[in-house]
Amino acid sequence: MKRILFILIMVLAFGLRIFKLGQNPPSLYWDEASLGYNAYSIATSLHDEHGEFLPLARFIAFGDYKPPGYVYAIVPWIYLFGLNEFSVRLPSMIAGFLMVVITYFLTLKLFQKVKMALLSSFILAISPWALQFSRAAFEANLAAFFNLTAVYFFVSSQKKKWLILPSVIFFIFSFYTFNANRIIAPLFVIGLLFLYFKYLSKNIKWLLITLIAGIILLFPSISYLSNRESKLRFQEVSIFNNLETIKLANTRIESDNNSTFAKILHNRRFMYAFDFLQHYTDNFTGRFLFTSGDKNPRLSIQDMGEFYIWELPFLLIGLYFLIVKRTKATYVLFFWMLITPIPAATARETPHALRILSILPTFQIIIAYGLYHLVFSLKRGVVGALYFLLFVICFLLTANIYYYLHIYYIHYPRSWSGEWQYGYKEMVQAISQNQSRYDHILVSDALGRPYIYFAFYQGYPYEKFIQDKVASRDWFGFWDVTALGKIKFKIDEQVKLDGRILIATTPNNIPNGYIPIQTIPNLSGDVVFVIAEKI
């Protein structure tokens, strides 16, 4: 029976993640298109879009220097299925499914209870948080799978000493997949070494082998992490670069007559520390977890939290029993939950479901722990109360899941297609069909980075892309591609051109003398692009 339940949970997890994977979310957003095209370029030429041969430390991409893990994970699927939305999202989908599998085995290792392991994997299988990130090309989701697998191997290495090696290798994989994990992975390794010090001190041989392997694998990233490129993204989003904090500190010190006490009390370092703590705790608020979710529509359906509301009491019960019993699992799970939000807390936007994604599946395991204890405590008492409780749980669970799936598949694509840059694919296809008829093609960059959609949906060959590309780089390191052959991404250049011209621009921005020939709406009916011509 337990084996059948396990198989059913895995089938459910797989089905929820792969169903209409290429159609919902309704379009590729910029980063998905960038990851996909760079993977295509690697698959066909062994070079990225900037001409670098098999980058190991990072992909330049837009100038945001993406870790290489997800790009390389797409490559085999492009060979199998071609360059399309399904191929680009498949690594994240597979990672999300495998997280359900690994959660079962990790829970079994930590608690030695099959029923609880089944509950944990089931709760992750249906989790809105996990589903949202398993259905789009999120580097964080692949990194979360690597992180979870690394923890599983580490815990398992108590019985099989050699598993410490794959554990660290998977931590390094997460390091090479998502920027936040470049902080999380080292902290995790240090913490686990401390928690399992007594055991590890008897395992010197495999520790040395693992150390050598880790140094070798990290070697390609050393020079990159020490240069300006690696700091650009952090500087862009960091709270520690917020000049308003310094201005506020100086204003308060001045209003307190520049006294020594004022300089201590209003020291900007204390204010930054307070900001960090505030941003850190934002990720544990009830509003974020259970009612509203992440404010970014790409990261949440907006109509509910990261968890179902019925899970709240069981989370609290699970936390209570973990604290009361205080086993090794308690320390592992609490440490896991405490370190994961650290990178996110240094950023301005919090709470942030993406940057703390590697916290999964700690919450689901704790919820399962609470549910397990409550149900089996009642089983020894009042049987009628147990059946009533199970009925209430099943009812709320069914209602919550139905509501989530209804919103996600019916209303979410229509309401938030614009957040997924819907319309770019349709615009590129329309221009591609008529490209040869015009001397010049102009595309507005008002919606951001149109070049990557032409590269992706036209399957631009690497050699031709390098030859046709006209690009410039700003002070912050971001690349702006202004032309691909005769396609130019600056509408204002039309005044300098003669001949037959095709323009794709936003509504109400059609230059004088152009005749609209096609409009491209998003799924809510709002016009995204207007295509017009001048003959």
N, C-alpha and C positions, 0 to 999 in steps of 0.2 A: 504493500500500500504506500509506504513512504517513497519507494522508488517511482511509483506512478505519479505521486504528487510532485516530486522533483521534476519529472519529465514535463508534466503539465505546466508547471511554473516557467520552465525554460521555453516551452512553446509559446506561452503567453508573452514572455519578455521579448522573444524574437519577433513575434507578430506585431506587437505594439510599436516596435522600433523600425521595422522594415516596411510596413504598410504605407504606400504612397510616399516613400522616402524622397523620390525625385520631384514630387509635386507639392508637398507641404512640409516645411515652409514653402511659400509660393514662388520664391525666386532666390537666386544666389545673391548674397550681399557682397560688398567689395572684397572682404578678406577671403571669403570662400572662392571667389573668382581668381584672386591672386594666388591662393594656395594651389588651385587646380591648374592654372596656366603654368606656374613654375614647375609643377609635377610633370605636366605634359612636355615642357621644354627639356626637363631632365630625361624623361622616357624616350624622347626622340633624338636628343643631341648630346646628353650628358652635361649640358650647360643650363644655367638659370637664365632668366630674362635679361640679366645684365651682362651675360657672357662669361660668368664665373664657372669654372669646371668643378662639378660635384662639391658644392659648398658643404662643409662639415660643421662649422661653428654657428652659422646663421645664413639666412637668405635675405638679401637687401630688400627685395620686394618694393614697397612704396617708399622705402627709406625708414620703415619701422622695424627692420631687422628681425624677422621672424625666426624662431628656433627651427631647426631643420626636420624635426621628427615627423610632423604631420605631412609635410611635402613628400618625403620618401615613402610614407605609408600609403599615399594615393597611387604611386607609380605602378604597382602591379595591377591595380584595378583599371587603370587607363589602358594597359595592355589588353585586359580581358573585355572591358565594356566600352572603351573609347572615352573621349573627353566629354563628359556630361555631368549633370547635377548628381545623378546616382553614384557615379564613381567617386566624386569629390566627397560625398557625405558618408560613403560606405565605411571608411576606417573608424569614424566616430560611432556609427551604428554598431559595428562589430565590438568596439571597445565597450559600449554601453551594455550590450548583451553579455559579454564576458565578465563584466563587473558583477552581474547577477549570479553567474556561476561561481566566481571566486568568493563572493560574499557568503555563499552557502558553506564553502570549505573553511573560510576563515572563522566564521561563527562557530562551526563545529570544533575547530581547534581551540578556540578561546573558552568555550563553555561546555563542550562535550555533550551537547543535547541536540539530537537530530530534529526534534520538533521546532526548537528555537531557530535552528539553522534554516529550516524550511520557511518559517515566518519571516526571517530577515531577508531572504532572497525574494520572497513574494512581495514584501513591502517595497523593496528596491525596484522590482519589476514594474510596479504600477506607479512609482513615484513621479509626480509632475516635474520635479526638479531634474531627476535623471532622464525622463523622457524628453524634456525640452532640449537638453544638450546632446542627446543621442541621435537626434534627427537632423542635425546640421553639422557643417564642418567646423567644429569647435576644437581647437588644439587642446584646450583645457580638459576636454572629456577624455581624449586619448592619454593625456598626462595623468588624469585621475585613475584610469585603469592601470597604468604602469605603477603608480604610487600604491594602489591597493594590492597589486600582485607582489610588489616588493615587501610589503608588510606581511603578507601571507607566507612568503618564503622565509622571512626572518623568524616569524613565530614557529614555523615548521622546522627550522634549523636546530631547534633544541634536541630533536630526535635524529635528524639527519644533518650532520655538521656541515657537509658540503653545500647545503642550500643557502648558506650565508653569501656565497658567490653570486648566484642568480638574483638574490635579494638586492644586493648593491648594484648589480648591472641594471635591474629594472628601475631603481632609484635614479641612476644615471640616464636611463631612457627618458624618464619624466623630466629631468634636468634639461635634456635636449629637445623637449617638446613644447613646453609652455614657460613663459618668463617667470611667473610666480613660483613655479617649482624649482627654479634656480636658487631660491631661498629656502623653500619648504624642504627639498630633498636633503641638503646638508644638515638642517636642524633635526630632521627626522632621524637621520643616521646617528647623529650625536646623542639624541634622546634615547634611542633604542639601545645604543651601546651602554648607556648609563643604567637603563632599566634591567638589562640582561648581563650586567658586568660579571656577575659571579659565574654564570654559565660560559660566557665568552672568554674569560680568563683561562679556561681549560681547553680552549679551542684555538691555540696560537697559530698552528700550521695553516688552517683555513683563513684565519684573519690576515696573515701575511700574504697569502695568495690573493685574497680579495683586495687588499690594499694595493698591491702591484697592478692588478687588473684595472682597478678604479683609476689609478694615476694614468695608465695608458689610455683609457677611454676618455678621460677628461683633458688630455693633452691638447687636442685640437682647439679647445675653447679658451685656453689660458691667455693667448695673445689678444683674442677678441674681448674678453672680459676686462682687460686692463686698458683698453683704448676708449676713445670718446664715443664711438658708435654704440657700445653697450650701455652707455649712460643716457643716451638721448631719450629713450622711451620712459625711463624712470624720471628724468627731469621734467618731462612733459606732463606727467600725471601726479607727481609727488606733492604732498602737503608741505614738505620742507622747502619748497621753492615758492610758497605763497607769500608774496611781499606784504599782503594785507596784515598778516600776523605781526610782522616786524613794525609796520606803521602803527598798529594798535598798541603794541608794547611801548613804543617810543612816546605815543600820545599820552598814555597813562602815566608813564614815568615823569613826563613833563608836567602833567596836571598835578602830580604829587610833589612838585618843586624839586625834582631831580635828587631826592634823598637817597641815601644808601639803601634804606629799607625798601623803597619803591623800586630801585634797580634790581633788588633780589626778588621781590614779590612779582614784578611784572617782567621778569626776564623772559626773553623770547623762547629760550630753550624750555622753560616750564610750560609756556603756552603751546609750543609744538608738541610737548609730551601729552598735554591735556587733549589736544586735537587728535593725537594718535590713539589715546584711550577711547575717546568718543567714537572715532571711526572704527576701532576694533569692536567695541560693544554693539555698534549698529548692526553687525552681522548676526547678532543673536536676539534681535528684537522680535516680539510676537507678531508685530505687523508684517515684517518681512517674511517670517517663516510661515505664518498661518493665515494671513488675511489678504495682503496686497502683493507680495512677491517683489521681485526686482522691478524698478521703474522703467528699465529699458525694455520695450516691447519685443526685442529679439531674444531677450533672456527670460521672459515670463509672459504668460497669456494675459496678465493684468487683471484677471477676474478672480484670482485666488492666490494664496501664498505658495511658497515652495513645497509645503506639505498639505495634506488634507486636514481639515479641522478636527476630524474624529481621532487623529493621531496624537493630539495634544495631551489628553490625560494619560495615555500610555507612555509618552515621552517622560512625563513627570514621575510616573510610577517607576519607570525603568531607571531614571536617575537616582531615585530614592534607594532602590535595591542595590544598585551598583555601589553607592556610597556606604550603605550598611554592610554589605558583604566584603567589599574591598579586596578583590582578588587581583591577580596580575592583569586580567582583562580590563579591570577598572582603570588602572594606571595607563595601559596602552591606549584605550579609547579616549580618556580625558586628555592625555598628552597630545594625541592626534588632533582633537578638537581645538586645543589651545594654540598650537603652533600654525595651523593652516591659515587662519585669518591674518597673520602677521604681515605678509606682503600686501594684502588688500587694505590693511589699516594705514599704510603709508600713502595711499592714493586718495584723491579728492572725492571720488564718487563712491559712497557707501550707503547702504549695504550693496554688495556686488556679488551676485550669484555665480558669475563666471570665475572671478579671481579666487574664490574659496571653494571651487568645485571639488578639489581633492579632499575635502572634509567628508565626502561620501565614501562609504556608507555608514559612518559612525552613528548618525541620527537614526537610521533605519534599524541598526542593530539594537540600539537602546530602546526604541519603540517596541521592537519584537521582545526584548527582555521584559519590559513592563507588561505587555500583553500576555506573555507566557506565564509570568508570576501571578498575575491577577486571575487568569482563567484556571490555572492549576491549583491555586489556593482555594478558590471557590469550589473546585471539584471535590475537595476533601470535606466541604461543608454542605451547603444547601444546593442540591441538584437543580431545583427549579430556578434558583437565581442564576445558575450557570447557563441554563438554556435561554433564559431571558436576556442575559448579557450577550450571549453569542448571537441571538436574533437581532439585538440593537446594533451590534458591531457590523454584522453582515448587511443590515439595512443601510446604515450610514456609509459603509464602504461602497456598496453598489450605487447609492445615490451620488456620492462624491465622484466616483470614477465615471459614471455616465455624464455628469455635469462637465467634468474636465474634458472628456473626449468630444462631447457635443460642441463645447466652445472651441476646442483646438481645431476640429475638422470643418466646422460650419462657419463660425463667426470670426475666429482668429485670422484666417487668410484674408477675408474681406476687410476687416478693420485695420489690419496692420501690414498689408502688402507693400505700402510705401516704405516702411521701415526695412523691408527686405530688398529695396531697390527694384521693385517690380516695374517692368516696362523697358528695362535696358535690353533684355533678350529680344523682345518683340521689335524694338527700334533697330537693333543690329540686324535682325533678319530682314526687316523691310528695306533697309539701306543696302544690304548685301545683294538682294534680288535685283536692284536697279543701279548698282554701283557703276557698271560699265557705261551707262547712258549719260553720265555727267563728267564734266571736266574737273570740277571741284566738289568736295563734300565737306560740310562744316557741321560740327556737333557741339552743342553747348556743354560746358563743363560745370554748369550751375548746380547739378546734382552730384558732382564729384567723380573723378577718375573714370571717365567713359572709355579710355583706351583699353583698360583691362578686359572689358566686356567684348570689345572687338577682337582682341587677341584670343579670348577664350572661345567665343561662339563661332569665330571664323577659323579656329584651329590654326592660327598664324604660325607657319613654319619658323623655327628658330632663326635660321640664316636670313630669311626675309624680314623677320621682326627686327633683328639687329640692324639690318640695312635701311629699313624704312623709318625706324624710330627717330624722332627728334625730341630730345629731353633736356631738362635743366634741373638743377638741384638748389634748394634754398639753404639758408644758413642753418636751419634745424636738421638738415640732412634728408628732407623729403624730396622725392623725385616727382617732377611734373612732366608727363609726356604730352607734348603739344601737337604732335602729328604722327600718323602712321601712313606713309605714302601720301596719297592725295587726300586722305581724311585728316582734317585739321580740327583741333578741339578748342578753337577760339572763334566765336561767332563774329566778333568785331572785325575780323580780317576780311569779311565779305565785301567791304567797300573798296578793297584794293584789287579785286579779282574780276576777270572778264570770262565770258563763255557760259556754259550751262552749269548752274550751281544748285546743289541740293542741300537743304538745311534741316537739321533736327534740333529743335529748341524747346524751351518750356513755354506754356501758354502765355499769351499776351506779350511775347517777346519776338514776334516775327517782324523782320525788317521790312521797310517799305519796298514795294515792287515784287514781293514774293507771294506766290499763290499756294495756299494750304492744299495738300493732296491726301493727307492721312492724319488721323489723331490716334494716339495710343493711351488708353485709360488704364488705371490700376483696377484692382478687383472691387473697389468701392465705388467705381464710376468716375473718379476724378481724373482729368486728363493729365498725363505725365509728360508726354512729348507731343509736339506738333511737327509733322514733316511737311516742308514746303519747298517749292522750286522756283527758280528764276531762269528763264530760257532766253 
